[in-house]
Amino acid sequence: MDVINTSGRRKTSVARIYMKPGKGAVTVNKRPAAEYFTTGVLQYKVNQPFAITETEGQYDVNVNVYGGGITGQAEAVRLAVSKALIEVNPEWKSSLKAEGLTTRDPRMVERKKYGQKKARKKEQFSKR
């Protein structure tokens, strides 16, 4: 098995990953994942697919991620890693799907409409 290339998206974040067998090093935008995703919750989200499939420390992951905020980026990376693990072993799909890691979350920010202050906020209505 050589390098597996997949991508994941969440809101406006796009993560492209390159996964290969190794010692478990996760690099995000040329920085260690623990340095890029500083909180424990975000680090847990990135490593969640490895924990579910019991493959911690078996694959090196190189991630390019851009757009959106840090939480959306972490969830985009999680989706991309899940897709890559399914390519490695299709039997892991059922366990990853049960945790909801294979589903692309389609929720996006609603656009602002002209004549309004925000997407849904309107000027106050005056009857007289």
VMD Tcl script that builds the backbone (N, CA, C; Angstrom):
set m [mol new atoms 384]
animate dup $m
set s [atomselect $m all]
$s set {name element resname resid chain x y z} {
  {N N MET 1 A 0.843 -1.194 0.000}
  {CA C MET 1 A 0.000 0.000 0.000}
  {C C MET 1 A 0.878 1.244 0.000}
  {N N ASP 2 A 0.645 2.120 -0.958}
  {CA C ASP 2 A 1.381 3.380 -0.960}
  {C C ASP 2 A 0.480 4.469 -0.406}
  {N N VAL 3 A 0.670 5.681 -0.822}
  {CA C VAL 3 A -0.042 6.826 -0.245}
  {C C VAL 3 A -1.506 6.833 -0.678}
  {N N ILE 4 A -2.398 7.058 0.303}
  {CA C ILE 4 A -3.836 7.195 0.029}
  {C C ILE 4 A -4.180 8.670 0.133}
  {N N ASN 5 A -4.861 9.191 -0.886}
  {CA C ASN 5 A -5.211 10.613 -0.952}
  {C C ASN 5 A -6.727 10.740 -0.885}
  {N N THR 6 A -7.244 11.435 0.157}
  {CA C THR 6 A -8.678 11.697 0.247}
  {C C THR 6 A -8.900 13.131 0.715}
  {N N SER 7 A -10.152 13.562 0.649}
  {CA C SER 7 A -10.476 14.910 1.111}
  {C C SER 7 A -11.752 14.863 1.934}
  {N N GLY 8 A -11.885 15.856 2.819}
  {CA C GLY 8 A -13.084 15.984 3.633}
  {C C GLY 8 A -13.463 17.448 3.725}
  {N N ARG 9 A -14.768 17.722 3.874}
  {CA C ARG 9 A -15.232 19.110 3.940}
  {C C ARG 9 A -16.213 19.277 5.071}
  {N N ARG 10 A -16.246 20.487 5.644}
  {CA C ARG 10 A -17.208 20.845 6.686}
  {C C ARG 10 A -17.356 22.354 6.658}
  {N N LYS 11 A -18.592 22.856 6.521}
  {CA C LYS 11 A -18.852 24.284 6.343}
  {C C LYS 11 A -18.002 24.783 5.172}
  {N N THR 12 A -17.091 25.715 5.400}
  {CA C THR 12 A -16.250 26.195 4.300}
  {C C THR 12 A -14.830 25.652 4.379}
  {N N SER 13 A -14.580 24.699 5.276}
  {CA C SER 13 A -13.248 24.116 5.431}
  {C C SER 13 A -13.071 22.936 4.481}
  {N N VAL 14 A -11.884 22.840 3.902}
  {CA C VAL 14 A -11.537 21.727 3.022}
  {C C VAL 14 A -10.220 21.136 3.503}
  {N N ALA 15 A -10.213 19.825 3.750}
  {CA C ALA 15 A -9.000 19.133 4.200}
  {C C ALA 15 A -8.626 18.086 3.161}
  {N N ARG 16 A -7.370 18.149 2.696}
  {CA C ARG 16 A -6.835 17.120 1.807}
  {C C ARG 16 A -5.772 16.370 2.589}
  {N N ILE 17 A -5.880 15.046 2.648}
  {CA C ILE 17 A -4.916 14.277 3.431}
  {C C ILE 17 A -4.192 13.266 2.547}
  {N N TYR 18 A -2.979 12.947 2.977}
  {CA C TYR 18 A -2.141 11.935 2.347}
  {C C TYR 18 A -1.737 10.980 3.465}
  {N N MET 19 A -2.248 9.734 3.429}
  {CA C MET 19 A -2.016 8.774 4.497}
  {C C MET 19 A -1.184 7.614 3.985}
  {N N LYS 20 A -0.176 7.225 4.774}
  {CA C LYS 20 A 0.677 6.098 4.427}
  {C C LYS 20 A 1.056 5.366 5.711}
  {N N PRO 21 A 1.448 4.109 5.621}
  {CA C PRO 21 A 1.868 3.385 6.828}
  {C C PRO 21 A 3.064 4.059 7.472}
  {N N GLY 22 A 3.072 4.114 8.793}
  {CA C GLY 22 A 4.165 4.783 9.499}
  {C C GLY 22 A 4.036 4.628 10.995}
  {N N LYS 23 A 4.488 5.667 11.712}
  {CA C LYS 23 A 4.546 5.607 13.172}
  {C C LYS 23 A 3.448 6.411 13.861}
  {N N GLY 24 A 2.511 6.971 13.113}
  {CA C GLY 24 A 1.402 7.689 13.729}
  {C C GLY 24 A 1.576 9.190 13.797}
  {N N ALA 25 A 2.478 9.754 12.993}
  {CA C ALA 25 A 2.687 11.206 12.992}
  {C C ALA 25 A 1.593 11.880 12.162}
  {N N VAL 26 A 0.911 12.851 12.772}
  {CA C VAL 26 A -0.119 13.618 12.063}
  {C C VAL 26 A 0.400 15.036 11.913}
  {N N THR 27 A 0.577 15.475 10.673}
  {CA C THR 27 A 1.086 16.811 10.372}
  {C C THR 27 A -0.016 17.608 9.689}
  {N N VAL 28 A -0.315 18.797 10.237}
  {CA C VAL 28 A -1.357 19.655 9.683}
  {C C VAL 28 A -0.701 20.963 9.246}
  {N N ASN 29 A -0.761 21.264 7.956}
  {CA C ASN 29 A -0.146 22.470 7.389}
  {C C ASN 29 A 1.308 22.623 7.841}
  {N N LYS 30 A 2.065 21.532 7.731}
  {CA C LYS 30 A 3.493 21.464 8.055}
  {C C LYS 30 A 3.788 21.722 9.534}
  {N N ARG 31 A 2.778 21.528 10.408}
  {CA C ARG 31 A 2.967 21.631 11.854}
  {C C ARG 31 A 2.392 20.379 12.502}
  {N N PRO 32 A 2.904 19.977 13.660}
  {CA C PRO 32 A 2.305 18.814 14.342}
  {C C PRO 32 A 0.841 19.097 14.684}
  {N N ALA 33 A 0.019 18.059 14.664}
  {CA C ALA 33 A -1.418 18.232 14.902}
  {C C ALA 33 A -1.693 18.800 16.286}
  {N N ALA 34 A -0.894 18.404 17.291}
  {CA C ALA 34 A -1.105 18.907 18.651}
  {C C ALA 34 A -0.815 20.401 18.739}
  {N N GLU 35 A 0.054 20.888 17.871}
  {CA C GLU 35 A 0.381 22.324 17.865}
  {C C GLU 35 A -0.679 23.109 17.088}
  {N N TYR 36 A -1.236 22.513 16.033}
  {CA C TYR 36 A -2.227 23.205 15.209}
  {C C TYR 36 A -3.598 23.209 15.884}
  {N N PHE 37 A -4.037 22.025 16.347}
  {CA C PHE 37 A -5.304 21.911 17.075}
  {C C PHE 37 A -4.967 21.890 18.559}
  {N N THR 38 A -5.079 23.047 19.206}
  {CA C THR 38 A -4.541 23.203 20.558}
  {C C THR 38 A -5.395 22.582 21.646}
  {N N THR 39 A -6.723 22.551 21.505}
  {CA C THR 39 A -7.566 22.030 22.580}
  {C C THR 39 A -7.696 20.510 22.486}
  {N N GLY 40 A -7.995 19.911 23.614}
  {CA C GLY 40 A -8.136 18.461 23.674}
  {C C GLY 40 A -9.304 17.945 22.864}
  {N N VAL 41 A -10.379 18.731 22.805}
  {CA C VAL 41 A -11.564 18.311 22.053}
  {C C VAL 41 A -11.232 18.195 20.564}
  {N N LEU 42 A -10.511 19.182 20.023}
  {CA C LEU 42 A -10.160 19.150 18.604}
  {C C LEU 42 A -9.190 18.014 18.302}
  {N N GLN 43 A -8.237 17.760 19.215}
  {CA C GLN 43 A -7.305 16.652 19.017}
  {C C GLN 43 A -8.047 15.321 19.056}
  {N N TYR 44 A -9.051 15.223 19.939}
  {CA C TYR 44 A -9.859 14.004 20.013}
  {C C TYR 44 A -10.617 13.781 18.706}
  {N N LYS 45 A -11.173 14.875 18.140}
  {CA C LYS 45 A -11.922 14.751 16.889}
  {C C LYS 45 A -11.039 14.244 15.763}
  {N N VAL 46 A -9.807 14.735 15.697}
  {CA C VAL 46 A -8.896 14.324 14.625}
  {C C VAL 46 A -8.501 12.850 14.778}
  {N N ASN 47 A -8.307 12.397 16.028}
  {CA C ASN 47 A -7.845 11.025 16.266}
  {C C ASN 47 A -8.977 10.021 16.439}
  {N N GLN 48 A -10.226 10.481 16.427}
  {CA C GLN 48 A -11.373 9.608 16.658}
  {C C GLN 48 A -11.457 8.425 15.683}
  {N N PRO 49 A -11.250 8.608 14.359}
  {CA C PRO 49 A -11.325 7.447 13.459}
  {C C PRO 49 A -10.274 6.377 13.775}
  {N N PHE 50 A -9.079 6.806 14.188}
  {CA C PHE 50 A -8.032 5.837 14.544}
  {C C PHE 50 A -8.421 5.066 15.805}
  {N N ALA 51 A -9.038 5.759 16.781}
  {CA C ALA 51 A -9.445 5.107 18.022}
  {C C ALA 51 A -10.546 4.076 17.765}
  {N N ILE 52 A -11.492 4.405 16.896}
  {CA C ILE 52 A -12.611 3.496 16.617}
  {C C ILE 52 A -12.128 2.243 15.892}
  {N N THR 53 A -11.180 2.413 14.963}
  {CA C THR 53 A -10.678 1.265 14.198}
  {C C THR 53 A -9.471 0.598 14.868}
  {N N GLU 54 A -9.060 1.134 16.018}
  {CA C GLU 54 A -7.916 0.604 16.780}
  {C C GLU 54 A -6.640 0.571 15.941}
  {N N THR 55 A -6.367 1.690 15.259}
  {CA C THR 55 A -5.173 1.795 14.415}
  {C C THR 55 A -4.291 2.971 14.834}
  {N N GLU 56 A -4.328 3.346 16.118}
  {CA C GLU 56 A -3.493 4.464 16.564}
  {C C GLU 56 A -2.018 4.106 16.375}
  {N N GLY 57 A -1.258 5.044 15.829}
  {CA C GLY 57 A 0.176 4.847 15.668}
  {C C GLY 57 A 0.574 3.969 14.496}
  {N N GLN 58 A -0.340 3.660 13.588}
  {CA C GLN 58 A -0.001 2.798 12.458}
  {C C GLN 58 A 0.143 3.549 11.145}
  {N N TYR 59 A -0.389 4.786 11.076}
  {CA C TYR 59 A -0.361 5.533 9.823}
  {C C TYR 59 A 0.147 6.946 10.045}
  {N N ASP 60 A 0.983 7.411 9.115}
  {CA C ASP 60 A 1.405 8.816 9.080}
  {C C ASP 60 A 0.421 9.568 8.197}
  {N N VAL 61 A -0.019 10.742 8.671}
  {CA C VAL 61 A -0.998 11.529 7.935}
  {C C VAL 61 A -0.441 12.924 7.718}
  {N N ASN 62 A -0.435 13.359 6.466}
  {CA C ASN 62 A -0.031 14.725 6.112}
  {C C ASN 62 A -1.285 15.442 5.623}
  {N N VAL 63 A -1.645 16.545 6.290}
  {CA C VAL 63 A -2.907 17.224 6.024}
  {C C VAL 63 A -2.651 18.629 5.505}
  {N N ASN 64 A -3.375 19.012 4.445}
  {CA C ASN 64 A -3.460 20.405 4.000}
  {C C ASN 64 A -4.901 20.828 4.225}
  {N N VAL 65 A -5.111 21.839 5.074}
  {CA C VAL 65 A -6.466 22.266 5.392}
  {C C VAL 65 A -6.537 23.782 5.289}
  {N N TYR 66 A -7.652 24.279 4.739}
  {CA C TYR 66 A -7.828 25.726 4.614}
  {C C TYR 66 A -9.302 26.051 4.687}
  {N N GLY 67 A -9.606 27.294 4.966}
  {CA C GLY 67 A -10.977 27.790 4.988}
  {C C GLY 67 A -11.653 27.542 6.315}
  {N N GLY 68 A -12.620 28.397 6.637}
  {CA C GLY 68 A -13.428 28.208 7.823}
  {C C GLY 68 A -12.674 28.443 9.114}
  {N N GLY 69 A -13.228 27.928 10.204}
  {CA C GLY 69 A -12.625 28.052 11.523}
  {C C GLY 69 A -11.942 26.770 11.927}
  {N N ILE 70 A -11.377 26.774 13.114}
  {CA C ILE 70 A -10.558 25.640 13.541}
  {C C ILE 70 A -11.411 24.396 13.829}
  {N N THR 71 A -12.639 24.579 14.319}
  {CA C THR 71 A -13.504 23.430 14.591}
  {C C THR 71 A -13.956 22.780 13.282}
  {N N GLY 72 A -14.352 23.592 12.310}
  {CA C GLY 72 A -14.732 23.049 11.007}
  {C C GLY 72 A -13.565 22.347 10.340}
  {N N GLN 73 A -12.365 22.875 10.523}
  {CA C GLN 73 A -11.178 22.241 9.949}
  {C C GLN 73 A -10.930 20.879 10.594}
  {N N ALA 74 A -11.075 20.806 11.921}
  {CA C ALA 74 A -10.865 19.527 12.612}
  {C C ALA 74 A -11.876 18.484 12.144}
  {N N GLU 75 A -13.131 18.897 11.951}
  {CA C GLU 75 A -14.148 17.947 11.502}
  {C C GLU 75 A -13.940 17.564 10.045}
  {N N ALA 76 A -13.383 18.461 9.236}
  {CA C ALA 76 A -13.054 18.121 7.851}
  {C C ALA 76 A -11.927 17.086 7.815}
  {N N VAL 77 A -10.935 17.255 8.687}
  {CA C VAL 77 A -9.835 16.289 8.767}
  {C C VAL 77 A -10.375 14.928 9.208}
  {N N ARG 78 A -11.292 14.930 10.178}
  {CA C ARG 78 A -11.870 13.681 10.680}
  {C C ARG 78 A -12.577 12.923 9.561}
  {N N LEU 79 A -13.342 13.624 8.729}
  {CA C LEU 79 A -14.042 12.980 7.623}
  {C C LEU 79 A -13.043 12.405 6.613}
  {N N ALA 80 A -11.998 13.167 6.310}
  {CA C ALA 80 A -11.001 12.704 5.340}
  {C C ALA 80 A -10.269 11.462 5.850}
  {N N VAL 81 A -9.905 11.439 7.136}
  {CA C VAL 81 A -9.217 10.279 7.716}
  {C C VAL 81 A -10.138 9.062 7.688}
  {N N SER 82 A -11.412 9.264 7.992}
  {CA C SER 82 A -12.370 8.152 7.959}
  {C C SER 82 A -12.460 7.556 6.556}
  {N N LYS 83 A -12.527 8.433 5.538}
  {CA C LYS 83 A -12.602 7.948 4.159}
  {C C LYS 83 A -11.339 7.181 3.771}
  {N N ALA 84 A -10.179 7.646 4.246}
  {CA C ALA 84 A -8.928 6.964 3.931}
  {C C ALA 84 A -8.863 5.596 4.611}
  {N N LEU 85 A -9.322 5.513 5.856}
  {CA C LEU 85 A -9.312 4.224 6.558}
  {C C LEU 85 A -10.252 3.220 5.897}
  {N N ILE 86 A -11.356 3.704 5.354}
  {CA C ILE 86 A -12.284 2.805 4.644}
  {C C ILE 86 A -11.626 2.274 3.373}
  {N N GLU 87 A -10.794 3.102 2.728}
  {CA C GLU 87 A -10.051 2.621 1.551}
  {C C GLU 87 A -9.063 1.535 1.940}
  {N N VAL 88 A -8.447 1.670 3.133}
  {CA C VAL 88 A -7.493 0.662 3.595}
  {C C VAL 88 A -8.204 -0.654 3.865}
  {N N ASN 89 A -9.313 -0.590 4.634}
  {CA C ASN 89 A -10.047 -1.799 5.007}
  {C C ASN 89 A -11.542 -1.509 4.976}
  {N N PRO 90 A -12.261 -1.975 3.955}
  {CA C PRO 90 A -13.699 -1.694 3.847}
  {C C PRO 90 A -14.536 -2.240 5.009}
  {N N GLU 91 A -14.004 -3.189 5.781}
  {CA C GLU 91 A -14.753 -3.739 6.911}
  {C C GLU 91 A -14.927 -2.713 8.036}
  {N N TRP 92 A -14.095 -1.687 8.075}
  {CA C TRP 92 A -14.195 -0.648 9.116}
  {C C TRP 92 A -15.351 0.315 8.846}
  {N N LYS 93 A -15.952 0.242 7.666}
  {CA C LYS 93 A -16.986 1.214 7.313}
  {C C LYS 93 A -18.178 1.158 8.264}
  {N N SER 94 A -18.588 -0.039 8.662}
  {CA C SER 94 A -19.768 -0.153 9.526}
  {C C SER 94 A -19.536 0.481 10.890}
  {N N SER 95 A -18.347 0.289 11.470}
  {CA C SER 95 A -18.073 0.880 12.784}
  {C C SER 95 A -17.916 2.393 12.696}
  {N N LEU 96 A -17.319 2.894 11.619}
  {CA C LEU 96 A -17.177 4.347 11.448}
  {C C LEU 96 A -18.529 4.988 11.149}
  {N N LYS 97 A -19.365 4.297 10.367}
  {CA C LYS 97 A -20.674 4.840 10.046}
  {C C LYS 97 A -21.573 4.885 11.273}
  {N N ALA 98 A -21.446 3.898 12.166}
  {CA C ALA 98 A -22.249 3.865 13.390}
  {C C ALA 98 A -21.953 5.064 14.280}
  {N N GLU 99 A -20.730 5.569 14.236}
  {CA C GLU 99 A -20.345 6.754 15.012}
  {C C GLU 99 A -20.639 8.047 14.256}
  {N N GLY 100 A -21.084 7.950 13.010}
  {CA C GLY 100 A -21.432 9.139 12.224}
  {C C GLY 100 A -20.245 9.840 11.604}
  {N N LEU 101 A -19.152 9.125 11.380}
  {CA C LEU 101 A -17.933 9.758 10.857}
  {C C LEU 101 A -17.829 9.711 9.341}
  {N N THR 102 A -18.728 9.003 8.672}
  {CA C THR 102 A -18.641 8.916 7.214}
  {C C THR 102 A -19.577 9.896 6.520}
  {N N THR 103 A -20.388 10.618 7.294}
  {CA C THR 103 A -21.387 11.504 6.720}
  {C C THR 103 A -20.846 12.918 6.596}
  {N N ARG 104 A -20.982 13.496 5.414}
  {CA C ARG 104 A -20.607 14.902 5.190}
  {C C ARG 104 A -21.703 15.769 5.778}
  {N N ASP 105 A -21.366 16.649 6.701}
  {CA C ASP 105 A -22.359 17.522 7.326}
  {C C ASP 105 A -22.653 18.670 6.360}
  {N N PRO 106 A -23.867 18.765 5.816}
  {CA C PRO 106 A -24.132 19.727 4.747}
  {C C PRO 106 A -24.467 21.138 5.227}
  {N N ARG 107 A -24.531 21.351 6.556}
  {CA C ARG 107 A -24.985 22.660 7.043}
  {C C ARG 107 A -23.970 23.747 6.716}
  {N N MET 108 A -24.449 24.809 6.078}
  {CA C MET 108 A -23.605 25.937 5.711}
  {C C MET 108 A -24.270 27.219 6.217}
  {N N VAL 109 A -23.526 28.305 6.234}
  {CA C VAL 109 A -24.073 29.594 6.640}
  {C C VAL 109 A -25.002 30.098 5.540}
  {N N GLU 110 A -26.171 30.556 5.930}
  {CA C GLU 110 A -27.135 31.078 4.967}
  {C C GLU 110 A -26.680 32.453 4.489}
  {N N ARG 111 A -26.881 32.727 3.209}
  {CA C ARG 111 A -26.410 33.990 2.645}
  {C C ARG 111 A -27.268 35.150 3.108}
  {N N LYS 112 A -26.656 36.332 3.153}
  {CA C LYS 112 A -27.367 37.561 3.480}
  {C C LYS 112 A -28.159 38.007 2.262}
  {N N LYS 113 A -29.415 38.438 2.498}
  {CA C LYS 113 A -30.249 38.907 1.413}
  {C C LYS 113 A -30.230 40.430 1.348}
  {N N TYR 114 A -30.388 40.988 0.152}
  {CA C TYR 114 A -30.385 42.440 -0.011}
  {C C TYR 114 A -31.624 43.027 0.643}
  {N N GLY 115 A -31.520 44.229 1.162}
  {CA C GLY 115 A -32.635 44.887 1.824}
  {C C GLY 115 A -32.840 44.421 3.254}
  {N N GLN 116 A -31.981 43.522 3.727}
  {CA C GLN 116 A -32.083 43.033 5.100}
  {C C GLN 116 A -30.747 43.231 5.790}
  {N N LYS 117 A -30.782 43.209 7.134}
  {CA C LYS 117 A -29.551 43.399 7.891}
  {C C LYS 117 A -28.689 42.130 7.894}
  {N N LYS 118 A -29.347 40.961 7.993}
  {CA C LYS 118 A -28.654 39.679 8.012}
  {C C LYS 118 A -29.430 38.703 7.133}
  {N N ALA 119 A -29.162 37.415 7.279}
  {CA C ALA 119 A -29.836 36.428 6.429}
  {C C ALA 119 A -31.343 36.434 6.647}
  {N N ARG 120 A -31.765 36.540 7.907}
  {CA C ARG 120 A -33.210 36.486 8.202}
  {C C ARG 120 A -33.725 37.712 8.932}
  {N N LYS 121 A -32.847 38.514 9.501}
  {CA C LYS 121 A -33.286 39.690 10.260}
  {C C LYS 121 A -33.783 40.767 9.308}
  {N N LYS 122 A -34.984 41.269 9.614}
  {CA C LYS 122 A -35.584 42.286 8.743}
  {C C LYS 122 A -35.809 43.554 9.540}
  {N N GLU 123 A -36.090 44.654 8.801}
  {CA C GLU 123 A -36.446 45.909 9.470}
  {C C GLU 123 A -37.757 45.710 10.226}
  {N N GLN 124 A -37.908 46.444 11.330}
  {CA C GLN 124 A -39.128 46.312 12.109}
  {C C GLN 124 A -40.330 46.825 11.311}
  {N N PHE 125 A -41.413 46.031 11.329}
  {CA C PHE 125 A -42.622 46.375 10.574}
  {C C PHE 125 A -43.463 47.394 11.343}
  {N N SER 126 A -43.880 48.447 10.664}
  {CA C SER 126 A -44.744 49.455 11.275}
  {C C SER 126 A -46.065 49.489 10.500}
  {N N LYS 127 A -47.142 49.216 11.221}
  {CA C LYS 127 A -48.448 49.160 10.569}
  {C C LYS 127 A -48.924 50.546 10.163}
  {N N ARG 128 A -48.625 51.570 10.979}
  {CA C ARG 128 A -49.056 52.948 10.686}
  {C C ARG 128 A -47.878 53.882 10.630}
}
mol reanalyze $m
mol bondsrecalc $m
mol representation Tube
mol addrep $m
